[in-house]
Amino acid sequence: MVEKLVDAPRRGVKNVAPTGDGLPFKGFARHIPFIKWGGVSDREFHYRWEYDLRASPQALWPLVSDTNRFNRDAGLPDVSTQGSSGVKGTAGRRRLRLKKLGVGVEWEEEPFEWVRPFRFGVVRRYRSGPVAEMRVAAELNEREGGGTRLVYDVRVRPRGALGRAVIPYQIGRVSARKFAEVFRRYDRLALAEEARGVVENRAVGLGASARALLATLRDKLVNEGADARLAARLCETVASGDELALARVRPYALADAWGVPRREALELCLRATRAGLLDLRWELLCPVCRGAGQSAESLRDVRADQHCDSCQINFTVAFDRSVEVVFRPSPSVRRVESRDFCVGGPQVTPHVVVQQLVPAGETRTVSPLLEEGRHRLRAGADEDARALLVNASGSGELTLRAVEDVEEELTVSTRPVIRLQNNTDGERLFRIEREAWGGQAATAAEVTALQLFRDLFAAEALRPGDQINVGQMTILFTDLRNSTRLYREIGDAVAFGAVMSHFDVLREEIAREGGSIVKTLGDAIMAVFPRPAPALRAIINAQSALAAPPEGVRPLTVKAGLHAGPCIAVTLNERLDYFGSNVNIAARLEPLSTGEDCVITADVRRDPEVLELLADPLSGLAAEPSEAMLKGFDNECFELWRVKRAEARP
């Protein structure tokens, strides 16, 4: 890494020293104590550091723009939020406070601005302390031949003699040295293959008793069905992982870092919670900024009506979009203190690729690097958004206005020039964000649909009387065909055993595909899945297994109906249950089944994964169209499909 430091103009000093990574560390300083005059109180110190790094801007961005981690690594104290001074519909400003050397410092912070993965910055105006105002900006520019030229620019206006004395030492010397160390380490991490991980291992001095407890819990996890290799890896992460990452362990992020299926990592964390290694909590996410303003240790503490202080909006919780499960080490193993060192950097909302605070009547031009796919433009703190489709053949230039009567979806290229025009009489916070919701978020809708979750956390349910929207779920109803005849032919005891065995087969296939049995109703079941295709595979495989059992076991026929749509979560009989029109539709489908098919609605068949499954010759499935009126829905004729093994005959 090559660093250039500019904090001055009159005197020049050159230094060469080892960087610790085998590259020379070169720098020069030309002393500029201020860059504008207007009286002693108006002095502004300007520090500009330039670093030639080997990693690309895309690889460095997740590290450099994680301002919470950067401030911690640079030795800055943690901060506390004093509230928001934002106005609904505009840009929220936060009031923050920290204490350093016993001195309390308070400031108002504008929203961070950034263009991923090239630059970000923030303005802070202080109400107390030796600093009156600070502007920080970072730029990551691609270098010819590879690598990044990172420019870190700090402009500070002091308050009084104390500020003029403290700033050159604290920022010009102490921070300069720490920044260089942090950026060197981030460059090494970005270059390393393991940089994609979420937990950076560090030497942590766990005591002998904690290490012994970890070993015991690891063995307990393995004995209860966890993969031995993954259990050992989780225990090592808990023992030596970075504290900031461990304060919010996301199982899907762990899975991506470890290169294992996401469900394996999620189920490992659930087992680890029951074993006492981890603690589970539910984070309630704002639908606009996706920040976690509230958290709950139990579903009973989740309330449907929430408020986001940052966006200044009220919102209603939905299991599939607003509730995420996260974990942290149990205090008995390792006490991890959750602290904030910065509350508004780009990595707080990584789905936002552009954020710009544009004053009234002004235009800001940006050139972001966009991923192909659907995006949204917001020009205020509300849920209304304009659709943007990003693809390689899209427009290279685009003007987006804060208020504009445009209904059609706009198409832009992956590296467009975008003009953000604020045609209102107040400032607007423009956001361009990826539409995909929380790529690494394990939502409550997914988690509560897992059979393992229901087995391990049977008492987890909503507060009696509460209702929460679950979002899109797939509901399966089954019933054993001719069960009454079965009891007459083979006797109650034997028939009851056969029914219990058929439940076991259904449970195994449903759990294998990521679903769960919600309840049994005599010889019938109700099950839920996050997506339709796994549900269809589960019931078809279960029907095949029950129709062709091992020798000596009586074949059984199971009727089944499958539907997908939004539903509501409630607590019924002290268990998490679901209800709504879509649940009723699914329940009406099962009687239409012959037992050699699964009756699905058009909503299920239109699902892309289901279409792919039905079109795959290896699946051996055939779908026949039909129509029917369903009880309770007398004014509607439903388009239905019978899905069965191609070789099956009615």
C-alpha positions as CSV (number, residue, x, y, z in Angstrom):
1,M,0.0,0.0,0.0
2,V,1.2,3.5,-0.8
3,E,-0.2,6.3,1.2
4,K,-0.1,10.0,0.6
5,L,-1.0,12.3,3.4
6,V,-1.7,16.0,2.8
7,D,-2.5,18.1,5.9
8,A,-0.5,21.2,5.0
9,P,1.3,23.7,2.3
10,R,4.5,25.1,3.5
11,R,6.8,22.4,4.8
12,G,7.5,19.2,3.0
13,V,8.5,15.9,4.8
14,K,9.1,12.5,3.1
15,N,9.0,9.2,5.0
16,V,9.5,5.6,4.0
17,A,8.7,2.8,6.4
18,P,7.6,-0.8,6.1
19,T,3.8,-1.4,5.9
20,G,3.8,-4.8,7.5
21,D,2.6,-6.4,4.3
22,G,5.8,-6.4,2.3
23,L,5.2,-3.1,0.5
24,P,6.9,0.2,1.1
25,F,4.9,2.8,2.9
26,K,5.5,6.1,1.3
27,G,4.1,9.4,2.4
28,F,4.7,13.1,2.3
29,A,3.2,16.0,4.3
30,R,2.9,19.6,3.4
31,H,1.6,21.5,6.4
32,I,-1.7,23.4,5.8
33,P,-3.2,24.3,9.2
34,F,-6.3,25.8,7.6
35,I,-7.7,26.5,4.2
36,K,-9.9,29.4,4.7
37,W,-9.9,32.5,6.9
38,G,-12.7,34.6,8.3
39,G,-11.4,35.2,11.8
40,V,-9.8,32.8,14.3
41,S,-13.1,30.9,15.0
42,D,-13.5,30.2,11.2
43,R,-10.3,28.2,10.7
44,E,-10.9,24.9,8.9
45,F,-8.4,22.1,9.1
46,H,-8.2,20.0,6.0
47,Y,-6.6,16.5,6.0
48,R,-6.4,14.4,2.8
49,W,-5.0,10.9,2.8
50,E,-4.4,8.9,-0.4
51,Y,-3.8,5.2,-0.4
52,D,-2.8,3.0,-3.3
53,L,-4.4,-0.4,-2.5
54,R,-4.3,-3.7,-4.3
55,A,-7.9,-4.8,-4.0
56,S,-10.7,-3.5,-6.3
57,P,-13.2,-0.9,-5.2
58,Q,-15.9,-3.6,-5.3
59,A,-13.9,-5.9,-2.9
60,L,-13.0,-3.0,-0.6
61,W,-16.4,-1.4,-0.4
62,P,-18.1,-3.8,2.2
63,L,-15.2,-3.2,4.5
64,V,-14.4,0.5,4.0
65,S,-18.0,1.6,3.9
66,D,-18.8,-0.3,7.1
67,T,-18.4,2.8,9.1
68,N,-19.5,1.2,12.4
69,R,-16.6,-1.3,12.2
70,F,-14.2,1.2,10.8
71,N,-14.8,3.6,13.7
72,R,-14.3,0.8,16.2
73,D,-11.1,-0.4,14.5
74,A,-9.8,3.2,14.3
75,G,-10.1,3.5,18.1
76,L,-13.1,5.9,18.2
77,P,-15.5,5.6,21.2
78,D,-19.0,4.2,20.9
79,V,-22.0,6.5,20.4
80,S,-25.5,6.7,21.7
81,T,-28.6,7.9,19.8
82,Q,-30.4,10.9,21.4
83,G,-33.2,10.9,19.0
84,S,-34.1,12.1,15.5
85,S,-34.8,15.6,14.3
86,G,-36.1,14.5,11.0
87,V,-39.5,15.5,9.5
88,K,-41.7,12.9,7.9
89,G,-41.3,12.8,4.1
90,T,-37.9,14.5,4.1
91,A,-34.5,13.5,5.3
92,G,-34.1,12.4,8.9
93,R,-31.2,13.8,10.9
94,R,-29.9,12.0,14.0
95,R,-28.8,13.5,17.3
96,L,-25.9,11.5,18.6
97,R,-23.6,11.6,21.6
98,L,-20.2,10.2,22.7
99,K,-17.8,10.6,25.6
100,K,-14.1,10.8,25.2
101,L,-11.6,11.4,28.0
102,G,-14.6,12.2,30.2
103,V,-15.9,15.0,27.9
104,G,-19.3,14.6,26.4
105,V,-19.8,15.5,22.8
106,E,-23.1,15.9,21.0
107,W,-23.9,16.5,17.4
108,E,-26.5,16.4,14.7
109,E,-25.7,14.1,11.8
110,E,-27.0,14.5,8.3
111,P,-27.9,11.3,6.4
112,F,-24.8,9.6,4.9
113,E,-24.5,10.0,1.1
114,W,-23.0,7.4,-1.1
115,V,-22.7,6.0,-4.6
116,R,-21.8,2.3,-4.4
117,P,-19.0,1.3,-4.7
118,F,-17.1,4.5,-5.3
119,R,-17.7,7.1,-2.7
120,F,-19.5,8.0,0.6
121,G,-19.5,10.9,3.0
122,V,-21.3,12.6,5.9
123,V,-21.6,16.0,7.6
124,R,-21.7,16.4,11.3
125,R,-22.6,19.7,13.1
126,Y,-21.6,19.6,16.8
127,R,-23.5,21.2,19.6
128,S,-20.7,20.8,22.2
129,G,-17.1,19.9,22.4
130,P,-14.0,21.2,20.6
131,V,-15.3,20.6,17.1
132,A,-18.0,22.9,15.4
133,E,-18.4,20.9,12.2
134,M,-16.8,17.9,10.4
135,R,-17.1,16.7,6.8
136,V,-15.8,13.3,6.0
137,A,-15.7,11.9,2.4
138,A,-14.1,8.7,1.0
139,E,-13.5,8.0,-2.7
140,L,-12.5,4.6,-4.2
141,N,-11.3,5.0,-7.7
142,E,-10.1,2.1,-10.0
143,R,-6.4,2.3,-10.8
144,E,-5.0,1.4,-14.2
145,G,-3.7,-2.2,-14.1
146,G,-5.9,-3.0,-11.1
147,G,-6.3,-2.0,-7.5
148,T,-7.8,1.1,-5.9
149,R,-6.8,4.7,-5.2
150,L,-8.6,5.4,-1.9
151,V,-8.9,9.1,-1.0
152,Y,-10.0,9.9,2.6
153,D,-10.8,13.5,3.1
154,V,-11.6,15.2,6.4
155,R,-12.5,18.9,6.9
156,V,-12.9,20.1,10.5
157,R,-13.9,23.5,11.8
158,P,-12.8,23.9,15.4
159,R,-14.7,25.5,18.3
160,G,-12.4,27.8,20.2
161,A,-8.8,27.4,21.4
162,L,-9.3,23.9,22.6
163,G,-10.4,22.8,19.1
164,R,-7.5,24.5,17.4
165,A,-5.1,22.6,19.8
166,V,-6.8,19.2,19.8
167,I,-7.6,18.7,16.1
168,P,-4.0,18.7,14.7
169,Y,-2.9,16.1,17.3
170,Q,-6.0,13.9,17.4
171,I,-6.8,13.9,13.7
172,G,-3.6,14.9,12.1
173,R,-1.4,12.4,14.0
174,V,-3.4,9.8,16.0
175,S,-6.2,9.3,13.5
176,A,-3.7,9.4,10.5
177,R,-1.7,6.5,12.0
178,K,-4.8,4.5,12.9
179,F,-6.5,5.1,9.5
180,A,-3.4,3.8,7.7
181,E,-3.3,0.7,9.9
182,V,-7.0,-0.1,9.3
183,F,-6.9,0.4,5.5
184,R,-3.8,-1.8,5.3
185,R,-5.7,-4.6,7.1
186,Y,-8.9,-4.1,5.0
187,D,-6.8,-4.4,1.9
188,R,-5.4,-7.7,3.0
189,L,-8.9,-8.9,4.0
190,A,-10.4,-7.9,0.7
191,L,-7.7,-9.7,-1.2
192,A,-8.0,-12.9,0.8
193,E,-10.6,-15.5,-0.2
194,E,-12.0,-15.5,3.3
195,A,-12.9,-11.8,3.1
196,R,-16.3,-12.9,2.0
197,G,-16.9,-14.2,5.5
198,V,-18.9,-12.3,8.1
199,V,-16.7,-13.0,11.1
200,E,-13.1,-12.1,11.2
201,N,-11.3,-14.2,13.7
202,R,-9.2,-12.5,16.4
203,A,-7.3,-13.7,19.4
204,V,-9.8,-13.7,22.3
205,G,-8.7,-14.8,25.7
206,L,-11.5,-17.2,26.7
207,G,-10.9,-18.7,30.1
208,A,-10.4,-22.5,30.6
209,S,-14.0,-22.9,32.0
210,A,-15.5,-21.2,28.9
211,R,-13.4,-23.4,26.6
212,A,-14.5,-26.5,28.5
213,L,-18.1,-25.4,28.2
214,L,-17.7,-24.8,24.5
215,A,-16.3,-28.4,24.0
216,T,-19.3,-29.8,26.0
217,L,-21.8,-27.8,23.9
218,R,-20.1,-28.9,20.7
219,D,-20.5,-32.6,21.7
220,K,-24.1,-32.0,22.7
221,L,-24.8,-30.4,19.3
222,V,-23.3,-33.4,17.5
223,N,-25.2,-35.9,19.6
224,E,-28.5,-34.1,18.8
225,G,-28.0,-34.4,15.1
226,A,-25.8,-31.4,14.1
227,D,-23.0,-31.9,11.5
228,A,-19.7,-32.4,13.5
229,R,-17.7,-30.2,11.2
230,L,-20.2,-27.3,11.2
231,A,-20.6,-27.6,15.0
232,A,-16.9,-27.3,15.5
233,R,-16.8,-24.3,13.1
234,L,-19.6,-22.5,15.0
235,C,-17.9,-23.1,18.3
236,E,-14.6,-21.7,16.9
237,T,-16.5,-18.7,15.6
238,V,-18.0,-18.0,19.0
239,A,-14.6,-18.4,20.6
240,S,-12.6,-16.1,18.4
241,G,-15.0,-14.2,16.2
242,D,-15.1,-10.4,16.0
243,E,-17.4,-8.9,18.7
244,L,-19.3,-6.7,16.3
245,A,-20.2,-9.6,14.0
246,L,-21.0,-11.9,17.0
247,A,-23.5,-9.3,18.3
248,R,-25.7,-10.0,15.3
249,V,-25.0,-13.5,13.8
250,R,-27.0,-14.0,10.6
251,P,-27.2,-17.8,9.8
252,Y,-27.5,-17.2,6.0
253,A,-24.4,-15.0,6.1
254,L,-22.6,-17.8,7.9
255,A,-23.7,-20.3,5.3
256,D,-22.5,-18.1,2.4
257,A,-19.1,-17.6,4.2
258,W,-18.8,-21.3,4.9
259,G,-20.0,-22.5,1.5
260,V,-22.8,-24.7,2.9
261,P,-26.6,-24.8,2.3
262,R,-28.4,-22.0,4.1
263,R,-30.9,-24.3,5.8
264,E,-28.0,-26.3,7.3
265,A,-26.6,-23.1,8.9
266,L,-30.0,-22.0,10.1
267,E,-30.9,-25.3,11.7
268,L,-27.4,-25.4,13.3
269,C,-28.1,-22.1,14.9
270,L,-31.5,-23.2,16.1
271,R,-30.0,-26.4,17.6
272,A,-27.3,-24.3,19.2
273,T,-29.9,-22.1,20.8
274,R,-31.6,-25.0,22.4
275,A,-28.2,-26.4,23.5
276,G,-27.4,-23.1,25.3
277,L,-24.6,-22.0,22.9
278,L,-26.5,-19.1,21.2
279,D,-29.4,-16.8,22.1
280,L,-32.1,-16.1,19.5
281,R,-33.9,-12.8,19.0
282,W,-36.3,-11.3,16.4
283,E,-35.4,-8.0,14.8
284,L,-38.2,-5.8,13.5
285,L,-37.1,-4.2,10.3
286,C,-38.4,-0.9,8.7
287,P,-39.8,-1.6,5.2
288,V,-38.1,1.6,3.9
289,C,-34.5,1.7,5.4
290,R,-34.6,-2.0,6.5
291,G,-32.9,-1.0,9.8
292,A,-33.6,-2.9,13.0
293,G,-35.2,-0.4,15.3
294,Q,-36.7,-2.9,17.7
295,S,-35.9,-6.4,18.7
296,A,-37.7,-9.1,20.7
297,E,-36.5,-12.2,22.5
298,S,-39.8,-14.1,21.9
299,L,-42.6,-13.9,19.2
300,R,-44.9,-13.0,22.1
301,D,-43.1,-9.7,22.3
302,V,-43.5,-8.9,18.6
303,R,-46.1,-6.2,18.1
304,A,-47.7,-5.6,14.7
305,D,-47.6,-1.8,14.8
306,Q,-44.1,-0.3,14.8
307,H,-42.4,3.1,14.3
308,C,-39.0,3.8,12.6
309,D,-37.2,6.8,14.2
310,S,-34.9,7.1,11.3
311,C,-37.5,7.3,8.5
312,Q,-40.2,8.9,10.8
313,I,-42.9,6.5,9.6
314,N,-45.2,4.0,11.2
315,F,-45.4,0.5,9.6
316,T,-47.1,-2.8,10.1
317,V,-44.9,-5.9,10.8
318,A,-45.0,-8.7,8.2
319,F,-43.3,-12.0,8.9
320,D,-41.8,-12.3,5.4
321,R,-40.4,-8.7,5.2
322,S,-40.2,-7.1,8.6
323,V,-39.0,-9.8,11.0
324,E,-35.6,-11.4,10.9
325,V,-34.1,-14.0,13.2
326,V,-30.5,-13.3,14.4
327,F,-28.3,-14.9,17.1
328,R,-25.5,-14.0,19.5
329,P,-23.4,-16.1,21.9
330,S,-25.0,-17.0,25.2
331,P,-23.4,-14.9,28.0
332,S,-22.5,-18.1,29.8
333,V,-20.1,-18.9,27.0
334,R,-18.9,-15.5,25.9
335,R,-20.3,-12.1,26.9
336,V,-20.7,-9.9,23.8
337,E,-21.5,-6.3,24.3
338,S,-23.6,-4.7,21.6
339,R,-22.2,-1.2,20.9
340,D,-22.6,1.3,18.1
341,F,-19.7,3.3,16.8
342,C,-21.6,4.7,13.8
343,V,-25.3,4.4,13.1
344,G,-25.8,5.5,9.5
345,G,-23.1,4.3,7.1
346,P,-23.8,2.6,3.8
347,Q,-23.5,-0.9,5.2
348,V,-26.4,-0.3,7.6
349,T,-28.6,-0.4,4.5
350,P,-26.5,-2.5,2.0
351,H,-29.5,-2.8,-0.4
352,V,-29.3,0.9,-1.1
353,V,-26.8,1.5,-3.9
354,V,-27.3,5.3,-4.1
355,Q,-28.3,7.7,-1.4
356,Q,-28.1,11.5,-2.0
357,L,-29.5,14.4,0.0
358,V,-30.5,17.0,-2.6
359,P,-31.6,20.5,-1.6
360,A,-34.7,22.1,-3.0
361,G,-34.5,23.0,-6.7
362,E,-31.1,21.3,-7.2
363,T,-29.9,18.4,-9.3
364,R,-27.2,15.8,-8.4
365,T,-25.5,13.7,-11.0
366,V,-24.3,10.2,-10.1
367,S,-22.8,7.2,-11.9
368,P,-23.3,4.1,-9.8
369,L,-22.4,0.5,-10.6
370,L,-25.7,-1.4,-10.6
371,E,-26.4,-5.1,-10.6
372,E,-28.8,-6.4,-13.2
373,G,-32.3,-6.8,-11.9
374,R,-35.2,-4.8,-10.4
375,H,-34.5,-1.6,-8.4
376,R,-36.6,1.1,-6.9
377,L,-36.2,4.9,-6.6
378,R,-37.5,6.6,-3.4
379,A,-37.5,10.4,-3.0
380,G,-38.7,10.6,0.6
381,A,-39.3,8.6,3.7
382,D,-42.3,6.7,2.6
383,E,-43.1,3.4,1.0
384,D,-44.0,4.8,-2.4
385,A,-41.3,4.0,-5.0
386,R,-40.7,4.1,-8.7
387,A,-39.7,0.9,-10.5
388,L,-36.3,0.7,-12.3
389,L,-35.1,-2.3,-14.3
390,V,-31.4,-2.6,-14.7
391,N,-29.9,-4.6,-17.7
392,A,-26.9,-4.3,-20.0
393,S,-29.0,-2.9,-22.9
394,G,-30.8,-0.2,-20.8
395,S,-30.5,3.6,-21.2
396,G,-27.1,5.1,-20.4
397,E,-28.6,8.3,-19.1
398,L,-31.6,9.1,-17.1
399,T,-33.2,12.0,-15.2
400,L,-35.2,11.1,-12.1
401,R,-37.4,13.7,-10.4
402,A,-38.6,13.8,-6.9
403,V,-42.2,14.4,-8.0
404,E,-43.1,12.9,-11.4
405,D,-46.2,11.3,-12.9
406,V,-44.5,8.2,-14.4
407,E,-46.2,4.9,-14.1
408,E,-44.1,2.7,-16.6
409,E,-41.0,0.9,-15.5
410,L,-37.8,2.7,-16.5
411,T,-34.9,0.7,-17.9
412,V,-31.2,1.7,-17.2
413,S,-27.8,0.2,-17.9
414,T,-25.5,-1.2,-15.3
415,R,-23.3,1.9,-15.3
416,P,-25.6,4.8,-16.1
417,V,-25.3,8.5,-15.6
418,I,-28.3,9.4,-13.5
419,R,-29.5,13.0,-12.7
420,L,-31.4,13.2,-9.5
421,Q,-33.6,16.4,-9.7
422,N,-35.3,17.8,-6.7
423,N,-38.3,19.7,-8.2
424,T,-39.9,20.4,-4.8
425,D,-39.6,23.2,-2.3
426,G,-37.9,21.1,0.4
427,E,-34.8,18.9,0.6
428,R,-35.3,15.2,-0.5
429,L,-33.3,12.1,0.2
430,F,-33.0,10.1,-3.0
431,R,-32.4,6.4,-2.7
432,I,-31.9,3.8,-5.4
433,E,-32.2,0.4,-3.9
434,R,-32.2,-3.2,-5.0
435,E,-35.7,-4.7,-4.9
436,A,-34.5,-8.0,-3.5
437,W,-35.4,-8.1,0.2
438,G,-32.6,-8.9,2.5
439,G,-30.5,-11.3,0.5
440,Q,-29.0,-12.8,3.7
441,A,-32.0,-12.3,6.0
442,A,-33.6,-15.4,7.5
443,T,-37.2,-14.1,7.9
444,A,-39.7,-15.2,10.5
445,A,-41.9,-16.6,7.7
446,E,-39.1,-19.0,6.7
447,V,-38.0,-19.9,10.2
448,T,-41.4,-20.6,11.6
449,A,-42.2,-22.8,8.6
450,L,-39.4,-25.2,9.5
451,Q,-40.3,-28.4,11.2
452,L,-37.2,-28.2,13.4
453,F,-38.2,-24.8,14.7
454,R,-41.6,-26.2,15.7
455,D,-40.0,-29.2,17.3
456,L,-37.4,-27.2,19.3
457,F,-39.5,-24.1,20.1
458,A,-43.0,-25.4,20.5
459,A,-43.8,-22.7,23.0
460,E,-42.9,-19.9,20.5
461,A,-46.2,-18.2,19.6
462,L,-47.7,-14.8,19.3
463,R,-49.4,-13.2,22.2
464,P,-53.0,-14.5,22.4
465,G,-55.3,-12.3,20.3
466,D,-52.5,-10.8,18.2
467,Q,-52.5,-11.2,14.4
468,I,-49.5,-10.6,12.1
469,N,-49.3,-10.8,8.4
470,V,-47.1,-13.7,7.3
471,G,-46.9,-12.7,3.6
472,Q,-46.8,-15.3,0.8
473,M,-46.9,-18.8,2.1
474,T,-47.8,-22.2,0.6
475,I,-50.4,-24.2,2.4
476,L,-50.9,-28.0,2.1
477,F,-53.8,-30.0,3.3
478,T,-53.9,-33.8,3.2
479,D,-56.3,-36.5,4.3
480,L,-56.1,-40.3,4.4
481,R,-58.4,-41.8,1.8
482,N,-60.8,-44.5,3.0
483,S,-59.6,-44.3,6.6
484,T,-63.0,-45.4,8.0
485,R,-62.8,-48.6,5.9
486,L,-59.2,-49.1,7.1
487,Y,-60.3,-49.2,10.8
488,R,-63.1,-51.7,10.0
489,E,-60.9,-54.0,8.0
490,I,-57.8,-54.3,10.2
491,G,-59.1,-53.2,13.6
492,D,-58.7,-50.0,15.6
493,A,-55.2,-50.7,17.1
494,V,-53.5,-51.7,13.9
495,A,-55.2,-49.0,11.9
496,F,-54.2,-46.4,14.5
497,G,-50.6,-47.6,14.1
498,A,-50.8,-47.3,10.3
499,V,-52.2,-43.7,10.6
500,M,-49.3,-42.7,13.0
501,S,-46.8,-44.3,10.6
502,H,-48.3,-42.3,7.7
503,F,-47.9,-39.1,9.7
504,D,-44.2,-40.0,10.1
505,V,-43.8,-40.4,6.4
506,L,-45.5,-37.0,5.7
507,R,-43.5,-35.3,8.4
508,E,-40.2,-36.7,7.0
509,E,-40.9,-35.5,3.5
510,I,-42.3,-32.2,4.6
511,A,-39.3,-31.5,6.9
512,R,-36.8,-32.5,4.1
513,E,-38.3,-29.8,1.8
514,G,-38.2,-27.1,4.5
515,G,-41.8,-27.1,5.6
516,S,-43.6,-28.0,8.8
517,I,-46.8,-29.7,10.0
518,V,-48.9,-27.0,11.7
519,K,-51.5,-29.4,13.1
520,T,-53.2,-32.7,12.6
521,L,-56.9,-33.0,12.2
522,G,-57.9,-36.6,12.7
523,D,-56.3,-38.4,9.8
524,A,-55.5,-35.1,8.0
525,I,-52.7,-32.6,8.3
526,M,-52.2,-28.9,7.6
527,A,-48.6,-28.0,6.6
528,V,-46.9,-24.8,5.5
529,F,-43.9,-24.0,3.3
530,P,-42.2,-20.8,2.3
531,R,-42.4,-21.7,-1.4
532,P,-44.6,-23.8,-3.7
533,A,-42.1,-26.1,-5.5
534,P,-40.7,-27.7,-2.3
535,A,-44.3,-28.3,-1.1
536,L,-45.2,-30.0,-4.3
537,R,-42.1,-32.2,-4.2
538,A,-42.8,-33.1,-0.6
539,I,-46.4,-34.3,-1.1
540,I,-45.7,-36.2,-4.4
541,N,-42.8,-38.0,-2.8
542,A,-44.9,-38.8,0.3
543,Q,-47.8,-40.1,-1.8
544,S,-45.3,-42.4,-3.7
545,A,-43.8,-43.7,-0.5
546,L,-47.1,-44.4,1.1
547,A,-48.5,-46.1,-2.1
548,A,-45.5,-48.4,-2.5
549,P,-44.3,-49.2,1.1
550,P,-41.8,-51.9,2.1
551,E,-43.0,-55.5,1.9
552,G,-45.5,-56.4,4.6
553,V,-46.8,-52.8,5.1
554,R,-50.2,-51.9,3.9
555,P,-50.3,-49.3,1.0
556,L,-52.1,-46.1,1.8
557,T,-53.6,-43.4,-0.4
558,V,-53.4,-39.7,0.6
559,K,-55.4,-36.9,-0.9
560,A,-53.8,-33.5,-1.1
561,G,-54.5,-29.9,-2.1
562,L,-52.0,-27.1,-2.4
563,H,-52.4,-23.3,-2.6
564,A,-50.1,-20.3,-2.2
565,G,-50.9,-16.7,-1.0
566,P,-50.7,-14.3,1.9
567,C,-52.1,-15.4,5.2
568,I,-52.2,-14.3,8.9
569,A,-50.3,-15.8,11.8
570,V,-52.2,-16.3,15.1
571,T,-51.9,-18.3,18.3
572,L,-54.3,-21.2,18.5
573,N,-54.2,-23.9,21.3
574,E,-50.9,-22.3,22.4
575,R,-49.3,-23.0,19.0
576,L,-48.5,-20.8,16.1
577,D,-51.2,-21.2,13.5
578,Y,-52.4,-19.6,10.2
579,F,-55.7,-18.5,8.9
580,G,-57.3,-16.4,6.1
581,S,-59.0,-16.8,2.8
582,N,-56.0,-18.5,1.2
583,V,-55.9,-21.1,4.0
584,N,-59.6,-21.8,3.4
585,I,-59.0,-22.2,-0.3
586,A,-56.2,-24.8,0.4
587,A,-58.5,-26.7,2.7
588,R,-61.2,-26.9,0.0
589,L,-58.8,-28.5,-2.5
590,E,-58.0,-31.7,-0.7
591,P,-61.5,-33.3,-1.1
592,L,-61.1,-32.9,-4.9
593,S,-58.0,-35.1,-5.0
594,T,-58.2,-38.8,-5.9
595,G,-55.2,-39.7,-3.7
596,E,-53.0,-40.3,-6.8
597,D,-52.7,-36.6,-7.4
598,C,-52.2,-33.3,-5.7
599,V,-54.7,-30.6,-6.7
600,I,-53.0,-27.2,-7.1
601,T,-54.3,-23.7,-7.9
602,A,-53.2,-21.6,-10.8
603,D,-51.3,-19.4,-8.3
604,V,-49.1,-22.5,-7.5
605,R,-48.7,-23.6,-11.1
606,R,-47.6,-20.0,-12.2
607,D,-44.7,-20.1,-9.7
608,P,-41.4,-20.1,-11.8
609,E,-39.9,-23.0,-9.8
610,V,-43.1,-25.1,-10.2
611,L,-43.2,-24.4,-13.9
612,E,-39.5,-25.6,-14.1
613,L,-40.3,-28.7,-12.0
614,L,-43.3,-29.7,-14.2
615,A,-41.3,-29.1,-17.4
616,D,-38.4,-31.2,-16.2
617,P,-38.6,-34.7,-17.8
618,L,-36.7,-36.2,-14.9
619,S,-39.4,-35.2,-12.4
620,G,-41.8,-37.6,-14.0
621,L,-44.7,-35.3,-13.3
622,A,-47.7,-34.4,-15.4
623,A,-50.3,-31.6,-14.8
624,E,-53.9,-31.8,-16.1
625,P,-56.1,-28.6,-16.1
626,S,-59.5,-28.5,-14.6
627,E,-62.0,-26.0,-13.1
628,A,-64.1,-26.2,-9.9
629,M,-66.3,-24.1,-7.6
630,L,-65.1,-24.3,-4.0
631,K,-67.4,-24.3,-1.0
632,G,-67.6,-20.8,0.5
633,F,-66.4,-19.2,-2.7
634,D,-69.6,-19.6,-4.7
635,N,-69.1,-16.6,-7.0
636,E,-65.7,-17.7,-8.2
637,C,-64.7,-20.5,-10.5
638,F,-61.1,-21.7,-9.8
639,E,-58.6,-22.8,-12.4
640,L,-57.1,-25.9,-10.9
641,W,-54.4,-28.5,-12.0
642,R,-54.0,-32.2,-11.0
643,V,-50.4,-33.0,-10.6
644,K,-49.3,-36.7,-10.5
645,R,-46.7,-39.1,-11.5
646,A,-46.9,-39.5,-15.3
647,E,-47.2,-43.3,-14.9
648,A,-50.1,-43.0,-12.4
649,R,-53.6,-43.9,-13.5
650,P,-56.9,-42.9,-11.9
